[in-house]
Amino acid sequence: MRTTRDRIRHAISFEIIGLAIFTPLASFVFGIPVEHIGVVGIVSATLATGWNYLYNLGFDHLMQKYRGGTQKTMALRIAHAVLFELGLLIVLMPFIAWYLGVSLMQALVMDISFALFYLVYAFFFNLAYDRIFPLPEWQKEAKA
């Protein structure tokens, strides 16, 4: 299991590297000044972090109440992920539309694009992070 310090390093490096890649890429793709996309990225990352905490707390409480525990089946994991992204979309879309002065439809397309970017980015970031900072028990398992 990762330590608190390692989890903090993971979260901070995930956000910093993600914003460093996302900001110029989104600026180029959508033709929006990098400083505006940067604000959207920072606000989105901040809101996503808060939403992540609240959503998972609520989801776990509901699971505890209705299922008697928090262990998730594959179907519940899929539902959990989809509902998280839908909730984040609902939270972020009006902000993106307002801040960038675009329609809700344009904000929806941008928000979906951002989510797809972070989905792919998270996969590769976590793969790299686990190779750069492997847990000691993984090294023991590899030798066995």
Order of alpha helices (4+ residues) and beta strands (2+ residues): alpha-alpha-alpha-alpha-alpha
